[in-house]
């Protein structure tokens, strides 16, 4: 496999940086997976998406993963992010991927993790064949505000200390946008009429597994819910098991 740095620009003229992971097997068109990272993370998502992109490439999937604006290598100020802006970013990313000559436009799948699942629920993808939601949620306002703990300040700058010693800062507009949009996420799953796998670690300390369970109940059509026993939010220490389940789901519908 090889990784190629790619970029596009969002509606605010901010450059979005990504990576295209290309399999060793040469094909004119590839079944393609887009990976979507979580809140304040980047295209590697603490190693989860980095590892998944390599595993998928070995199975002859073409893989794209981007930093949302204000994250990783992408331009922008993340303190000014919002669910609406993230959805707009993903629309640009999705349109970019579809235009690539090597992409089989009839065989596109998405893996989204954590806050990335909220972005996909807001986006309501219709031009893909299959979806995997890891650590999914719909009570986005309540869960994220609790995650900030004492740093939550809806009228000022909210601050979240990360495990890598960085601090994520969020302006009040983020919370205002969430209040206006979060209630739609639970209903949006009903409109996503594609095979969907829900994965959730039973020891997820950030998003309760009941969130995935509730979304699973509401989802119509083909679906599956799998709890990874003992798995945390990023599926550790059973990440390899999660990878296998994700890959098998994509192979079932795209190969």
Secondary structure, 3 states (H helix, E strand, C coil): CEEEEEEEECCCCCEEEEEEEECCCCCCCEEEEEEECCCCCCCCCCCHHHHHHHHHHHCCCEEEEECCCCCCCCCCCHHHCCHHHHHHHHHHHHHHHHHCCCEEEEEEEEEEECHHHHHHHHHCCCCCCEEEEECCCCCHHHHHHHHHHHHCCCCCCEEEECCCCCEEEECHHHHHHHHHHHHHHHHHHHHCCCEEEEEEECCCCCCCHHHHHHHHHHCCCCEEEEEECCCCCCCCCCHHHHHHHHHHHHHHHHC
